[in-house]
Every structure is written in C-alpha cells, then in structure tokens.
Amino acid sequence: MGPLGKGFLSIDNRTLSIVVFSLFFSWLLAFPFQGQVLYAIADLYDMDVYSMIYGTMAAQFAGLLICGFIIKTMKAAKHLMLFSIILCIMGSCLFFFTPSILWSISLPVMSFFASGCVAAWGFYFKSFTPSSERMKTAADGLIYSNILMIILNMTAILLSPFLGLAMSLLMLVLAFLSATLLPDKEQTDLTQKCVEPNKLTAPINVVNPVRPLIFLCLFIVIITINSGLMYQVTNPAFGHLQWLVSWYWAVPYIIALYIMKNLPGRISRTYILYVAIAMIGFSFIFFMVLDRSAAAYLVVNTLMLGACGVYDLFWWSILGEMLDLGKNPARILGMGLSANVLGVLAGGMLGMAITTTDAKNISPSVVALAVVFVILILLPPLHKRLSILLKNHVFLTVLSEMSPVEQSKTMDSFARIGNLTERESEIASLLLKGRTYKMIASELYLSENTIKTHIKNIYSKYNIKSKMELVNLLLVKDKKRN
C-alpha cells in the first residue's frame, strides 16, 4: 500500500497512480496539447500559436517514443516523473510574463518531458492494476483528467487566462506531491506470478507483441486523424459559441467513457466499435448540412466526441493488457500514445491544408468526410489483422462469439485438458468471456481473494502465467477441434 497518511488518510497504490495521472494529464490537455489555457493567454497578446502547437506535438511524439528506450525500471520512471513535473511547473510560470523567445523554447521542452512522464506512468499502470481491471483504470484516469480540464478551460475562457494558468499550476503541484508518495519498486499481481510446470505438454502459442503492437499503432494513427480534423475544421467553426464550447466540448467524451466502463460483460463491445465509426461519419455529415447554431454544435460534438470516447478507451485498454507482453511497459505505452499524437498531428496538418487552400471550390467538410470514409474502408482489414490480439480483450472475447452449445462443448473439452474442477471450469469460462475478478466474485457469490486463488490454480494446471496465455491456449484447442 502507498500511504498518504495514517488511518483513514491511507490510499492504495492503484488509486494513487490514477490521481497522479489525472492531475498531470489535466494540465497536459489544458495547456500544451491544443489547450484552451494556452490559447486564452495567446489571445491576450493577439498571438497565433498554431505554428508553435505543431512543434509542441512533434516534441510530444518524440518524448513518448524515446522514454521507453531510456526508462527501464520503476525507480527511473518515478525520478523522470518528478523531474518532468518540476520542469513543467517552471516552464508554465514563464507564461505569466509577456511573450518572448522563452515561450517558443519552453513549450517543446515541457511537452517532450511531459510525454515521457506519461509513458513512464506505464510502470504503475502495469504493476498496480491487474490486467483484467486496466480498462477501468484507463477509464478513470481519462474521465477525471477531462473533468479537471473542463474546469481549467472554463476558468481561462470565462474568468481569466492567468487564473486558468494558476489553476493548471496547482494541478502540477498536486501531481508532484502525489507522485512523491508513489513506490519505486514493482509489485507483481498474484495471477502474474510464475507457476510450477505440470504434466500438460500441449504447446502454447504466446502472441509476439511486436506485430500486434505495430498494427494497433497503425489503427490508432488512422482513427485519431479525426481528432486532428476536429481541432482544425469543426472546432473553429463554432468558435463564436465560446461559453458552450468551454464546458460542453469534452462532456460526450466523458459520458461515453463512463458508459463503456460500466457495460455489463455480456454486452458485446464489438458492435459498439462499429456504431462509433458511424457516429464519426454522421458527425461530419451534420457538420456539412447544418448551420453554426448551438443546436448544431450539440449534435456534431456529441457524435464526434462520443465516438472518440469509445475508441480511446478501446485502444487504451488494449495497450493496458499488452503491457504484460513486454518487460518495459513505458515502451509499449509510449509507442501506443505516440501513435495517437501522430494521428492528431497528421489530421491537424491536413485540416490546416484544407482550410488555407486557395481553391474556392473545395469544401473542408467534404474533404473531411472523404477522409472519414477512407478510414471506414481501412478499418475492417485492420480489425481483421488485430483479431488475434482483440480476442484476448474484453472488446472481443473468445467465447462471446460462439453459440451457447459451442461454448459448453469447448469449455468441457478445455477443462478436461487441464483437469479443472467444476468450480475452476466455471471461473475459467467467465474469465474467457471478459468478466473481471470483481464481476466473477459477484456472480458466484465468492470473495475476490477466493477467485484469485482459483485463477492461480487454473494457470498452474495449464503451466501458464496470464489470461493472455489462457486465451491463446483455448484458440489453439478450438482450431484443432475445427
């Protein structure tokens, strides 16, 4: 446990890691990453910071990629996080003064180390959240950071840019104080510990993380091009609705995250992904045909940001489960998030090219819609290439795609291979359907510790170490049966 104090002031390491992420990420969203606090300050001096933003995003991309090759232990990760937060505090203070060359220098420097800080957080994401619970941790971090971002944005836009900056600095100070309480040694979850070999001799095809990660990054780049287009094409069109935009912008995103986080395990998330694709398309269609009223903004933004919430949680949670496939979680998380930044950067540059073109007959919304349809065409083959990876994940579980009869036959045969007891077979079936430890415990009226013990025994009987390998073993068995 990572104590913040004694008695009722204590807080577990998982919660503490979410607090640190939420506080720091809220500053990142509100300030250097297309943040409204930065734009509000720049407006005071009639400055155009768009060119600075692209350099800032390039620095974020580099920081995310490089961090994983430098930071290799949790101790180093904690040191980088503390150093990065202090550097960001110092750099942010420069914006209380009139514009100077220091602004242009501090933004990319802060962004580089801030991104490294987020990637380094992957050590805590992996160590203190069980694999089956990482979707909820990701959702919590994104929800809380976006709520804080809304508060910072509204303060900067509606009250005072410098008050918004001061509050963003408060987020950094609180993040630093919280980060000092994080441990610098890794913790291994009970279900991830090594198990003793048994008589099971069937080979296990463990997924090589390199190829799935590359395809996942390609997926992220393509889907987040929409975000860049949104920043450059749709958001400026509703700039006159400053009060509404300042608080409603991220609301559909937060709602989508909350709904996806709390969906019952029996509901297939696969179909929701395709609904989200359609939402993106309809968002640009409505942007093209509707006016620029408040009602139109509510429709366009709700569809776009709701879809973004679904897809962000999708790939964030996949990255979370992929952390178990490599020794360095900062490298895996950094690569995935760098793909997100690259997609936003590419979409932003495309949006700028569209809106600044001299060709009068080119409509930005039509071009943006064409890009969306290209994405719709590309997503199915990408989805297919990722199918092996996704079958290990709550969005696409193995057994949910089978009929009830097939499920029963497959699990009976699978249980006999591992010589599972009736209770172990029942728990394995629920685990493969995407249930979390807490959900299984609730469904079977058992404690979570009892469920963890059963799962440890299941892994031991199959001579495996994780849910990932359990799914791979079931896939091998199902292929042989067919």
N, C-alpha and C positions, 0 to 999 in steps of 0.2 A: 504494500500500500504506500502511496505517496502522500504523507500528511501535510495539510496546510496548517494544522494546529492540533490541539488535543481534543478528545471527546467529540462533540457534535460538529467541530470545525474540520474534521478529517474528510478527505476526499480520495477516491480511488484513482489509480494512475490512468485508467481509460478516460474517466471524466475530466481529469486534469489535462490530458492531452487534447481533448476536444475544446476545452476552454482556451488553451494556448492557441490552437489553430484558429478558432473563431475570432478571437481578438485580433490576432495578427492579420488574418485574411480579410477582415473587415476594413482594415487600413489599406491593404493592397488593392481591394476593389474600389474603395472610395477615393484613393489618391493616385498612384502611378498607373494603374491599369484602367485606362479610359474613365478615370474617376471624376465625379462631379465636383468634389472639393477642389481639385486642381483646375478644372475648367472655370469654376466660380472665381478663383483668385486671378486667373489669367484674364478674365473678362474685366476685372477692375483696371487693368493696365492696357486694355484693348490689344491683347496679345493673341496670336494664333499658335496654339500649342500642338496642332495636328502633326507637324513635322517632328516635333520632339517626342510625341507619343509613339511614332513608329520606331524611333531609335530605342525608346524605352522598352517596347515589346521585343525588339531584337535582343536586347540585353537580358530580358526575362527568359527568352528561349535559350540563350547561351547558359545562363545560370542553372536552369533546370537540367540541361544535358551534362554540364561539367561536374555538378555537385556529386553525382553518383560515382564518378571516377576518382574523386578526391576523398570523400567521406565514406569510411568503411566500417566504422564502429559507432555504437550509440553514444559513447563518450565524445567522439569527434563531432557527432551530429548535434549534441547539446551545446558544445562550445561554439559551433557555427551558428546555431540558432540565437544564442545570446549575443554573439558579436554582430550578427546581422541586424538584430532588433536595435541595439545601441547605435549602429551606423545609420539606420533608418530614422531614428529619433533625431540624431544630429543633422542629417540631410533635410528632414522635414522642417526643422527650425529655420533653415535658410529662406523659406518661402514666406516668413513674416516680414522680410525685408524687400525692398524694391528689386525688380528683375535685374539679373546680372549674368555673367558667364557661369557663375556658380550654379545657377538653376540648370543650365544645359549639362553641366558635369554631374551634378548630384543625382538627377533623375535616372540616368542609365546605371550609375554605380549602385544606387539604392535598389533599383529593380533587379540587377544581377544578383546581389546578395540576398535580397528578399526571396527571390525564386529558389535560390539554394537552400534557404531556410525551410520553405515549403517542402522541397524534395527530401531534406534531412528529416522532416517530421514523419516520413515513411517508416523510420525505425520504430517510432512509438505507435503508429498505426498498426504495424505488424505485431509487435511484441505484446501490446496490452489490450488488443481486441481479438477474440477468437475469429477464425476465418469465416465461420457461419454468421457472425454478427457485424462484419465490416460494412455491409450495406447500410446498416443503421447508424454506425459511427460516421460514415461519409455523409449520410443524410443530415444528421445532427449538426455536423460541422458546417455544411453548406447552408442549412437553414438559419442557424444562429448568426453566422457571419453576414448573411444577406440582410437579416433584420437589423443588425448593427449598421450595415452600410446604408440602409434606408434612412436611419436616424442621422447619420453623418451627412448624407446628401441633403436631406430636408433642412438641416441646420445651416449648411453652407449656402443653399439657394434661397431659403426663405428668411433667414435671420442675418447671418454674417459669414462671409467666406473664411475670415480669420477665426471665428468661433468654431466653424466646422473643422478647420485645421487644428485648433487647440484640442477639440474632442478626439480627433484622429490620433493626435499625440498621446492622449490619455489611453486610447486603446493599446498603443505600443508600450506604454509604461506598464499597464496591467499585464500585457502579454509577457513582458520581461520578468516581472515579479513572479508570475505563474510558472514561467519556464525555469526559473532558478530552482523550483521545487521538483522538477522532473528528475527521475533517476537517471544515472548514466550507465546502467547495466541492463542487459536484455533479460526479459522474462519469457520462458517457454511455456506455452499453454499445455495443459495436461494431455490433450489429444494429439499434440505435435511431438511428444517425446518418443525416443527410439523404443522399439518393441523387440521382443525376443523372436527369433526365427522359429517357425514351426514346420510341420510336415508338408505344407502347401508348396507345391513345386511349379504351379502354373505361372508362366512369365507375366509380368505386369508391364504394360506399355505406358511408361510415365511420359507425359507430354513435355517435349522440349520447349522451353519458354521463349526461345528466340523468335521462331517463326510466328507463333500466335501473337507475340507482342508487336512484331512488325506490322502484321495485318490489323491488329487493334489500333495501332497508331495511325495507320492509313485511314481506317474508319473514322477516327476522331478528327483528323485533319479535314476530311470531306464534310462531315456533319457540322463542324463548327465554322465552316466558311459562312454559314447562315448568320452566325453571330456577328462576324465582321461586316457583312452586308447590312445587318440591322443597325450597327453603330453608324454607318456612313450613309445609308439610304433612308431607312424608315424613321429612326430617332430624330434626325434634323428636321424632317417634315412636320413633326409635331412639337417643335421647339417652342412654339408660342403658348403651349399648354403647360407652362413651367410648373405651376403648383401641382397639377395632376401627375405629371411625369415624375416629379421629385419623389413621390411616395409610392405610386402605383406600379412603377416600372418593374420591380422585382417581385411584386405580390403573387402573380400567377406562377412564377418560378418556385416560390416558397410553398405555395399550396400544392403544386404538382409533386414536389419532393416529399411533403408530408403524406400525401395520399399513397404514393409508391412505397414509402417506408412502412406504412401500416396495412398494406393489402394483405388479405388472408393468403396463406401459402397455396391454397387450392386454386387460386385465380392465376391463369397463365399470363405472364407479363409479355410474352412474345407478341401477342396481338396488340398490346398497348404500344409497343415499339412502332408498329406499322400505323397505328392511329396517329402517333406523334409525327410521323413523316407526312401524313395527310394534313395534319394541323399546320405544319410549316408551309406547305403548298397553298392552303386556303388563306393563310396569313398574308402572303404576297398577292394573292388574287384580290382579297378585300382591300389591301393597300392600293391596288391599282384602280379599283372601281369606286371606292368610297371617297368621301370628301376628307377634309382635315379637321373634323369636329372632334369633340371629346368622346362622343359615342363611337366614332370610327376608331379612335385611338384605343378605346377599351377592347374593341373586337380584335384589332390587329395585334395589339400587345399581349392580350390574353392567349391567343392561339400560339404566337411565336414563343413567348416565354414559358408557357405551359409545356410545349414540346421540348424546349431546352432543358427544363427541369427533369423530364423523363429521361432524356438521353444523357444528361450529365451524370445522373445517379447510376444509369446503366453502365457507363464506362468507368466511372469512379469505383463502383463496387467490383467490377471485373478486375481492375487494377489491384484492388484490395486483396482479392483472392489469389491473384498472380504473385503476390509478394512471397508466398510460400514456395514458389518455384525457383527462387534465386537466393543467393546468400546476401545480396546487398539490396534492401528494399528502397533505398534512396535512388538507386539507379533505375529500377523498374518504375517507381512512381514519377521520377523526374522525366523519363522518356515519354511516359503517357501524357503528363501535363504539358510537356514541351510541344507535343502534337496539337494539343488544344490551343496553345498560344500561336503556333504556326498557322492553324486554320483561321483563327480570328485575324491574324496579320494579313494572310492572303485575301480573306474576304474584305477586310478594310481597304486594302490597296485596290482590289477590284472595284469596290464601291466608289472609291475616290476617282478612279479612271472613268467610271460610268458618269458620275455627276459633274466632272470637269471637262467632258468631251465637247468639242466644238460642233459635233454633228447634231443638228437640231431635231432630226427625225428619230433619234434614239431615245427611247423612254427608259429611264433607270429601272422602273418597276418591271417592265417587260424583260429586260436583260436579267434582272434578279430572279424573276420567275423561271426563265430558261435555265438558269444555274440550278434552281431547286429541282426541276425535272431531270436534269442530268444526274443530280445526286440520287433521285428516286430510281433511276436506271442502274446506277452503280451499286446501290446498297444491297440488292439481293445477292449478287455474286460475292460481295464482301461478307455478307451474312453467312453464306454457304461455306466460305473458306474458314470462317471462325466457328463453325458448328461444333467441332470437337471441343474447343475451349468453352463455348457457351453452354454445352451440355453439363458442364461441371458447376454451373452457376444457377442461382435462383430464377433468373430470367428464362432459362431454357433447361429444365431438369430432365433427366433421362426418362423416369417413369411416367411423367405427366403426359408424354407423347404416346404412351401405349394405352390400349384399351384395358379395362379392369381385368378381363380374363388373361391378357398377355402379362399384365403386371403381376398377377398372382402366380402364373407359371414361371415367369422369370425369377421372381424372388424366392420361390420354393426351391428351384434348382440352384440358385446362387447361395442360398442359406445352407444347402446340403454340402456344397463345396467347402465352405468354411466351418461346417459342423456347428452352426449357430443354434442357440437355444430359441425357443418360441419368442421370448421377450426380446432377445437380440435381433432376431429376424424382423420383428415388428418395428424396432427402433431404426434398424438399417433401412427399412423401406421408407419410413418417414424422413430420414436424413436425405435419402436419394430423391425425395420429392421436393426438396428445398426447404424443409422445416428447420428452424433454428432450435438450439438446445432448449430455450425457454418455451417455444411452441410445443416441442415434443413432451416436455415435462408437464405442461398444462393439459395436453391431450390425453396423456396416460396417467395423470394424477400422481406423478412422481416428482422428486426434487431434482433440480438441475445437477447437483453433485452425483446423484444416482445415475442420471442419464450420461454424464461424462464418464463414469466408471464403466457403464455398459459399452459405450463407444470405444473406450480404450481397449476393452476386451475384444470387441469386434475387429479393430485394427490389428491387434496382436494375432488373432486367429488367421488373418489373411496376410500377415507379415508386411503390413503397410504402415504409413505414418500419418496419413491425412485423408480428408474427404475426397480430395482430388484423385488420389490413387484408388480409392474405393470405386469412384465413378469409372475410371479407366478400366478397372478390372471387370466391372459389370458390362462395359461396352465390348470388351474382348469376348466375354462369355456370350453376350447377345449376338455378336457377329457369328460366332461358331455355331450357335443354335440355329441361325438362319441360313 
